[in-house]
Amino acid sequence: MKDSVLVLGAGRSGIEAAHFILGMGQAVILYDGDETKDPAAVRKQLENEGGIESTAFDRLSFILGELKREALETMSYAVISPGIPLDAPFLSVLTEADVPVISEIELGYRYEKGEVIGITGTNGKTTTTSLVGAIMQARLTEEGAFIAGNIGIPYTREVVKSTEKSVSVLELSSFQLETIRDFHPHVSAILNITPDHLNRHHTMENYEAAKERITMNQTADDFCVLNYDDPRLRTFAENCPARVIFFSSREALADGYFLADGSLYYSLDGEPEHLIDTKELNLVGRCNYENVLAAIACCEAMCVPRDLILETVRTFKAVPHRIEFVAEKNGVRYYNDSKGTNPDAAIQGILAMERPTVLIGGGYDKGSEYDDWVRLFPGRVKKLILIGATKEKIAECCEKYGFRDYVFKETFKDAFYAAKSYAESGDAVLLSPACASWGMFNNYEERGDLFKELTLREEA
């Protein structure tokens, strides 16, 4: 009888999934390819999570090293951590044994009692999810609105609080969407699709398909918010199973939400209605105006009163690490855009600057191309400080376009203090790396936190 759940990966995501499944009364086999993992230490991590009976851990066992076919006979399904690629060799054993592989998002959805808003895209997911979540929390003060997913809060941790009247607002990565099966948001949003994670997905077609899976179970009774300015998404709209709502920061739409002349509008049948002026927002940059448009569209699709939406929009502040103003020191403004982990995101960071900018870039190589980013440097970037595995690759791209105002630094601290030395009163120092943080940091949050710490030191 197949009554156990296999959890793949004993990292943070795997620990969360295992804890949830044990709490739901099922047996868990936790697998990790690292034979040196200490089961006792992992068990201690799970026990420290709290919230479930100590007897639940009697249903926990481990497989370390090689995953063999005969070990899968009792597995009903497997939960995969987002960091494990679907073409990992050991997964072929699961395919042969006909063991379904799902994400933590799919696992959580199986216990969802309320409605779901799902938000994906290459850039802007965190800001949009946070804003939609804030609006829904203002609306559902008693019923409950929960923010989770790729934003850093496991869905399985929040879904246990769901009710028939609650709403879960989820940020969803392409990695998480690859293995959904029944996941069905009432409102979905795809904010944009630009090259990213091609070292994982291998082709843009695969990456696009992963993002578009967010709508796979939607029907004509549901809604999908799409960026009209993205030609891929305009094409996708033609076959989208949900009712499409467009937003645009570049065109005045006859039907949809758009930016024009410093204001946000909603139009129906060619009749535009003013919503809010961008000067009323705490967010800066075209990318953030797009995020606000998408958030308003999502919440109006959920029948939230417009007055409440706009009231929340006016007070909402930028999420940490996304074009986040840190401080002004000696006339220099410091901005933390550590979440700019790909060239398109970093482009938005550059475009949001209204001062000559000293830019810190570089990091882990995800297989990105930097041409579009580098072409923006002349007249905007007065000095580029490069770090990490991609520094030579980015420098070669700079040379190709005649931009030679760059220097290499070995450590992040060296890069920060170099940027500080080049910046003069009236300039900006911007951390917007266009690369992931891995290899130098555990995540972009750690990188951004160090930037903020260095900025706020007295000597900065």
C-alpha positions as CSV (number, residue, x, y, z in Angstrom):
1,M,0.0,0.0,0.0
2,K,1.3,3.4,-1.0
3,D,0.9,5.5,2.2
4,S,4.2,7.4,2.5
5,V,5.3,10.7,1.0
6,L,8.8,11.2,-0.3
7,V,10.2,14.6,0.3
8,L,13.1,15.4,-2.0
9,G,15.8,17.6,-0.5
10,A,16.6,18.1,3.2
11,G,17.1,21.9,2.8
12,R,14.7,24.6,4.1
13,S,12.0,23.8,1.6
14,G,12.2,20.1,2.3
15,I,12.1,20.6,6.0
16,E,8.9,22.8,5.7
17,A,7.2,20.2,3.5
18,A,8.1,17.3,5.7
19,H,6.9,19.1,8.8
20,F,3.6,19.9,7.1
21,I,3.0,16.3,5.9
22,L,3.9,14.8,9.3
23,G,1.4,17.3,10.9
24,M,-1.3,16.1,8.5
25,G,-0.8,12.5,9.8
26,Q,1.1,11.0,6.9
27,A,4.5,9.2,7.0
28,V,7.4,11.0,5.4
29,I,10.6,9.6,3.9
30,L,13.1,12.4,3.6
31,Y,15.6,11.9,0.8
32,D,18.9,13.8,0.2
33,G,21.7,12.9,-2.2
34,D,24.2,14.0,0.4
35,E,25.3,10.9,2.2
36,T,27.0,13.0,4.9
37,K,23.7,14.5,6.1
38,D,23.0,13.8,9.8
39,P,19.5,12.4,10.2
40,A,19.5,13.3,13.9
41,A,20.3,16.9,13.1
42,V,17.6,17.1,10.4
43,R,15.1,15.5,12.9
44,K,16.1,18.1,15.4
45,Q,15.4,20.9,12.9
46,L,11.9,19.4,12.3
47,E,11.2,19.1,16.1
48,N,12.3,22.8,16.5
49,E,9.5,23.8,14.1
50,G,7.0,22.9,16.8
51,G,3.3,22.7,16.3
52,I,2.9,18.9,16.0
53,E,2.8,16.0,18.4
54,S,6.2,14.4,19.2
55,T,4.8,11.1,18.2
56,A,4.5,12.4,14.6
57,F,8.3,11.9,14.2
58,D,7.8,8.2,14.6
59,R,6.5,8.4,11.0
60,L,9.8,9.9,9.7
61,S,12.6,8.0,8.0
62,F,15.5,8.9,5.7
63,I,17.2,7.9,2.5
64,L,20.6,9.4,1.9
65,G,22.8,9.0,-1.2
66,E,21.4,6.8,-4.0
67,L,17.7,6.6,-4.5
68,K,16.8,3.1,-5.6
69,R,13.6,1.8,-7.3
70,E,12.8,-0.7,-4.6
71,A,12.6,2.0,-2.0
72,L,9.7,3.6,-3.8
73,E,7.1,0.9,-3.4
74,T,5.3,2.7,-0.5
75,M,5.4,6.2,-2.0
76,S,2.1,7.8,-2.9
77,Y,3.8,10.9,-4.3
78,A,7.0,13.0,-4.0
79,V,7.4,16.7,-3.1
80,I,10.3,18.3,-4.8
81,S,12.3,21.3,-3.6
82,P,12.4,24.3,-6.0
83,G,16.2,24.1,-6.2
84,I,16.1,20.6,-7.7
85,P,15.9,20.7,-11.5
86,L,13.4,18.3,-13.2
87,D,16.2,16.8,-15.3
88,A,18.2,15.7,-12.3
89,P,19.3,12.2,-13.1
90,F,17.9,10.6,-9.9
91,L,14.3,11.7,-10.8
92,S,14.2,9.1,-13.6
93,V,13.8,6.5,-10.9
94,L,10.6,8.2,-9.8
95,T,9.4,8.3,-13.4
96,E,10.0,4.6,-13.8
97,A,8.2,3.8,-10.6
98,D,5.2,6.0,-11.6
99,V,5.6,8.2,-8.5
100,P,4.0,11.7,-9.2
101,V,6.3,14.6,-8.4
102,I,4.6,17.8,-7.1
103,S,5.8,21.2,-5.7
104,E,5.2,22.5,-2.2
105,I,2.7,24.9,-3.9
106,E,0.7,21.9,-5.2
107,L,0.9,20.2,-1.8
108,G,-0.4,23.3,0.0
109,Y,-3.2,23.7,-2.5
110,R,-4.6,20.2,-1.7
111,Y,-5.5,21.7,1.7
112,E,-6.7,25.1,0.5
113,K,-10.2,26.0,1.7
114,G,-10.5,29.5,0.3
115,E,-9.8,31.3,-2.9
116,V,-6.3,31.9,-4.4
117,I,-4.6,34.7,-6.3
118,G,-1.5,33.6,-8.0
119,I,1.2,36.0,-9.3
120,T,4.2,35.2,-11.5
121,G,6.5,36.8,-14.0
122,T,10.2,37.4,-14.4
123,N,10.2,40.7,-12.5
124,G,7.9,42.5,-10.1
125,K,6.4,39.4,-8.5
126,T,7.3,40.3,-4.9
127,T,6.2,43.9,-5.0
128,T,2.9,43.0,-6.7
129,T,2.2,40.1,-4.4
130,S,3.0,42.2,-1.3
131,L,0.6,45.0,-2.6
132,V,-2.2,42.6,-3.5
133,G,-1.7,40.9,-0.1
134,A,-1.9,44.3,1.7
135,I,-5.1,45.2,-0.1
136,M,-6.7,41.8,0.5
137,Q,-5.8,42.0,4.2
138,A,-7.4,45.5,4.4
139,R,-10.5,44.0,2.8
140,L,-10.7,40.7,4.7
141,T,-9.9,41.8,8.2
142,E,-12.0,39.0,9.8
143,E,-12.0,36.4,7.0
144,G,-8.2,36.4,6.6
145,A,-5.8,37.0,3.7
146,F,-2.5,35.2,3.6
147,I,0.7,36.0,1.7
148,A,3.0,33.1,0.8
149,G,5.0,31.2,-1.8
150,N,8.2,32.4,-3.5
151,I,8.0,35.6,-1.4
152,G,9.7,33.5,1.3
153,I,6.8,32.3,3.4
154,P,5.9,28.6,2.7
155,Y,2.4,28.1,1.5
156,T,2.0,25.0,3.6
157,R,2.7,27.2,6.7
158,E,-0.2,29.5,5.8
159,V,-2.8,27.2,4.2
160,V,-3.6,25.6,7.5
161,K,-5.2,28.9,8.5
162,S,-7.5,29.1,5.4
163,T,-11.3,29.1,5.6
164,E,-14.0,29.1,3.0
165,K,-14.0,33.0,3.2
166,S,-10.2,33.5,3.2
167,V,-7.9,34.4,0.3
168,S,-4.3,33.2,-0.3
169,V,-2.1,35.5,-2.3
170,L,0.9,33.6,-3.7
171,E,4.1,34.7,-5.4
172,L,5.0,31.8,-7.8
173,S,8.3,31.1,-9.5
174,S,8.8,29.1,-12.7
175,F,10.4,26.4,-10.6
176,Q,7.2,26.0,-8.4
177,L,4.9,26.1,-11.4
178,E,6.7,23.3,-13.2
179,T,5.2,20.7,-11.0
180,I,1.6,21.9,-10.3
181,R,-1.2,19.5,-11.2
182,D,-4.5,20.7,-9.7
183,F,-3.5,24.2,-8.6
184,H,-6.3,26.6,-9.6
185,P,-6.2,30.3,-8.8
186,H,-9.3,32.3,-9.2
187,V,-7.2,35.3,-10.3
188,S,-3.8,34.8,-11.9
189,A,-1.3,37.3,-13.2
190,I,1.7,37.0,-15.5
191,L,3.6,40.4,-15.1
192,N,6.2,39.9,-17.8
193,I,8.4,37.2,-19.3
194,T,12.0,38.0,-20.1
195,P,15.1,35.7,-20.2
196,D,16.0,34.3,-16.8
197,H,17.0,31.0,-15.3
198,L,18.0,29.6,-18.7
199,N,20.7,27.5,-17.0
200,R,17.7,25.7,-15.5
201,H,15.1,25.8,-18.3
202,H,17.5,25.7,-21.2
203,T,15.3,27.5,-23.7
204,M,12.9,30.5,-23.6
205,E,10.1,28.3,-24.8
206,N,10.5,26.1,-21.7
207,Y,10.7,29.1,-19.4
208,E,7.6,30.7,-21.0
209,A,5.7,27.4,-20.7
210,A,6.5,27.1,-17.0
211,K,5.1,30.6,-16.4
212,E,2.0,30.0,-18.4
213,R,1.2,26.9,-16.4
214,I,-0.3,29.2,-13.8
215,T,-3.5,29.3,-15.9
216,M,-3.6,25.6,-16.8
217,N,-6.7,24.8,-14.6
218,Q,-8.4,28.1,-15.0
219,T,-11.7,28.5,-16.8
220,A,-13.9,31.2,-18.2
221,D,-15.1,31.9,-14.7
222,D,-11.6,33.0,-13.6
223,F,-9.4,36.0,-14.5
224,C,-5.8,36.3,-15.8
225,V,-4.0,39.7,-15.6
226,L,-1.5,40.1,-18.4
227,N,1.0,42.8,-19.5
228,Y,-0.1,44.1,-22.8
229,D,3.4,45.5,-23.5
230,D,4.9,42.0,-23.5
231,P,4.3,40.6,-27.0
232,R,4.6,37.0,-25.7
233,L,1.8,37.6,-23.3
234,R,-0.4,39.3,-26.0
235,T,0.0,36.2,-28.1
236,F,-0.7,33.9,-25.1
237,A,-3.9,35.9,-24.3
238,E,-5.5,34.5,-27.5
239,N,-5.5,31.0,-26.0
240,C,-5.7,31.8,-22.3
241,P,-8.5,29.8,-20.7
242,A,-9.4,32.6,-18.2
243,R,-10.9,36.0,-18.9
244,V,-7.9,38.3,-19.7
245,I,-7.4,41.7,-18.1
246,F,-4.6,43.7,-19.7
247,F,-2.5,46.4,-18.2
248,S,0.0,48.7,-19.9
249,S,2.6,51.4,-19.0
250,R,3.1,52.4,-22.7
251,E,-0.3,52.4,-24.4
252,A,-3.7,53.9,-23.5
253,L,-5.9,50.8,-23.6
254,A,-9.5,50.9,-24.7
255,D,-10.1,48.1,-22.2
256,G,-7.8,47.7,-19.3
257,Y,-5.5,49.5,-16.9
258,F,-2.8,51.9,-18.1
259,L,-0.3,54.6,-17.3
260,A,-0.5,57.9,-19.2
261,D,0.8,61.5,-18.4
262,G,1.8,60.6,-14.8
263,S,-1.5,59.0,-13.8
264,L,-3.0,55.5,-13.7
265,Y,-6.3,54.9,-15.5
266,Y,-8.9,52.2,-16.0
267,S,-10.7,52.1,-19.3
268,L,-13.9,50.2,-20.4
269,D,-15.2,50.5,-24.0
270,G,-12.8,53.4,-24.7
271,E,-13.9,55.5,-21.7
272,P,-10.9,56.1,-19.4
273,E,-11.4,56.7,-15.7
274,H,-8.7,58.3,-13.6
275,L,-7.5,56.2,-10.7
276,I,-4.5,57.9,-9.1
277,D,-1.5,60.1,-9.9
278,T,1.9,58.5,-9.7
279,K,3.1,61.4,-7.5
280,E,0.8,60.0,-4.8
281,L,2.7,56.7,-4.7
282,N,5.6,55.8,-2.5
283,L,7.0,53.6,-5.3
284,V,9.2,54.9,-8.1
285,G,9.9,53.9,-11.6
286,R,7.9,52.6,-14.5
287,C,8.3,49.0,-13.4
288,N,6.6,49.8,-10.1
289,Y,3.8,51.6,-11.8
290,E,3.2,48.4,-13.8
291,N,3.2,46.5,-10.5
292,V,0.5,48.9,-9.1
293,L,-1.6,48.5,-12.3
294,A,-1.4,44.7,-12.1
295,A,-2.3,44.8,-8.3
296,I,-5.3,47.0,-8.9
297,A,-6.5,44.7,-11.7
298,C,-6.1,41.6,-9.5
299,C,-8.0,43.2,-6.6
300,E,-10.9,44.6,-8.7
301,A,-11.3,41.1,-10.2
302,M,-11.8,40.0,-6.7
303,C,-14.5,42.6,-6.2
304,V,-12.6,44.7,-3.7
305,P,-14.0,48.3,-3.6
306,R,-11.9,50.7,-5.6
307,D,-11.7,53.3,-2.7
308,L,-10.2,50.7,-0.4
309,I,-7.7,49.6,-3.1
310,L,-6.5,53.1,-3.8
311,E,-6.3,53.9,0.0
312,T,-3.9,51.0,0.4
313,V,-1.9,51.8,-2.7
314,R,-1.3,55.3,-1.4
315,T,0.3,54.1,1.8
316,F,2.2,51.1,0.4
317,K,6.0,51.3,0.5
318,A,8.6,49.5,-1.6
319,V,9.4,45.9,-0.5
320,P,13.0,45.4,0.8
321,H,15.7,44.9,-1.8
322,R,13.6,46.2,-4.8
323,I,14.8,49.8,-5.7
324,E,14.7,50.4,-1.9
325,F,15.9,53.8,-0.8
326,V,18.3,53.3,2.1
327,A,19.7,56.6,3.0
328,E,21.3,59.9,1.8
329,K,24.8,60.4,3.0
330,N,26.8,63.6,2.1
331,G,24.4,64.3,-0.8
332,V,24.6,60.8,-2.2
333,R,21.4,58.7,-2.3
334,Y,21.9,54.9,-1.8
335,Y,19.5,52.4,-3.3
336,N,19.3,48.7,-2.6
337,D,18.0,46.7,-5.6
338,S,19.6,43.4,-4.7
339,K,16.5,41.7,-6.0
340,G,17.6,42.8,-9.5
341,T,18.9,39.3,-10.2
342,N,18.6,39.4,-14.0
343,P,19.4,42.0,-16.6
344,D,15.7,43.0,-17.2
345,A,15.1,43.6,-13.5
346,A,18.4,45.6,-13.3
347,I,17.3,47.7,-16.3
348,Q,14.3,48.8,-14.3
349,G,16.6,49.8,-11.4
350,I,18.7,52.0,-13.8
351,L,15.7,53.6,-15.3
352,A,14.3,54.5,-11.9
353,M,17.4,56.6,-11.1
354,E,17.2,60.3,-11.7
355,R,20.8,61.1,-10.8
356,P,24.3,60.1,-12.2
357,T,24.7,56.6,-10.8
358,V,27.6,54.5,-9.5
359,L,26.4,51.0,-10.1
360,I,27.5,47.7,-8.3
361,G,26.9,44.8,-10.6
362,G,27.9,41.1,-11.2
363,G,27.5,37.8,-9.3
364,Y,26.5,34.3,-10.2
365,D,26.2,33.4,-13.9
366,K,22.7,32.2,-14.8
367,G,23.5,32.2,-18.5
368,S,22.1,35.7,-19.1
369,E,23.1,38.1,-21.8
370,Y,23.8,41.7,-20.7
371,D,23.5,43.7,-23.9
372,D,20.2,45.5,-23.2
373,W,21.4,46.4,-19.7
374,V,24.8,47.7,-20.8
375,R,23.4,49.8,-23.6
376,L,21.7,52.0,-21.0
377,F,24.9,52.9,-19.2
378,P,26.1,55.9,-21.3
379,G,24.7,59.1,-19.8
380,R,23.4,57.2,-16.8
381,V,26.2,55.2,-15.1
382,K,29.3,57.2,-14.2
383,K,31.1,54.2,-12.8
384,L,30.4,50.4,-12.8
385,I,31.9,48.3,-10.0
386,L,32.0,44.6,-11.0
387,I,32.2,41.6,-8.7
388,G,31.5,37.8,-8.8
389,A,31.8,35.1,-11.5
390,T,30.2,37.3,-14.2
391,K,32.5,40.3,-13.9
392,E,34.7,39.5,-16.9
393,K,31.6,38.6,-19.0
394,I,29.9,41.9,-18.2
395,A,33.2,43.8,-18.9
396,E,33.4,42.2,-22.3
397,C,29.9,43.3,-23.0
398,C,30.8,46.9,-21.9
399,E,33.8,46.9,-24.2
400,K,31.6,45.9,-27.1
401,Y,29.5,49.0,-26.6
402,G,32.4,51.3,-25.8
403,F,31.7,51.7,-22.1
404,R,35.0,51.5,-20.2
405,D,34.2,53.2,-16.9
406,Y,34.3,50.0,-14.9
407,V,36.6,48.4,-12.3
408,F,36.8,44.9,-10.8
409,K,36.6,44.2,-7.1
410,E,37.1,40.9,-5.3
411,T,34.7,41.3,-2.3
412,F,31.4,42.9,-1.9
413,K,32.7,45.3,0.8
414,D,35.5,46.4,-1.5
415,A,32.9,47.1,-4.2
416,F,30.8,49.1,-1.8
417,Y,33.6,51.3,-0.6
418,A,34.8,51.8,-4.1
419,A,31.3,52.9,-5.1
420,K,31.3,55.3,-2.2
421,S,34.6,56.8,-3.2
422,Y,33.5,57.4,-6.8
423,A,30.1,59.0,-5.8
424,E,29.8,62.7,-5.4
425,S,27.1,64.9,-3.9
426,G,24.1,64.7,-6.3
427,D,24.9,61.1,-7.4
428,A,23.3,57.8,-6.5
429,V,24.9,54.5,-5.5
430,L,22.8,51.6,-6.8
431,L,23.2,48.0,-6.0
432,S,21.4,46.3,-8.9
433,P,23.6,43.4,-9.9
434,A,21.7,41.8,-12.9
435,C,22.9,38.5,-11.4
436,A,22.0,36.0,-8.7
437,S,23.9,36.2,-5.4
438,W,25.0,32.6,-5.1
439,G,28.7,32.0,-4.7
440,M,29.1,35.1,-2.6
441,F,25.9,35.1,-0.6
442,N,23.2,32.6,0.3
443,N,20.5,34.7,-1.2
444,Y,19.8,38.2,-2.5
445,E,18.4,39.3,0.9
446,E,21.7,38.6,2.5
447,R,23.5,40.7,-0.2
448,G,21.0,43.5,0.2
449,D,21.2,43.5,4.0
450,L,25.0,43.9,3.8
451,F,24.6,46.8,1.4
452,K,22.2,48.5,3.8
453,E,24.4,47.8,6.8
454,L,27.4,49.3,5.1
455,T,25.4,52.3,4.0
456,L,24.1,53.0,7.4
457,R,27.4,52.9,9.2
458,E,28.5,56.2,10.6
459,E,31.5,56.5,8.3
460,A,29.4,55.9,5.1
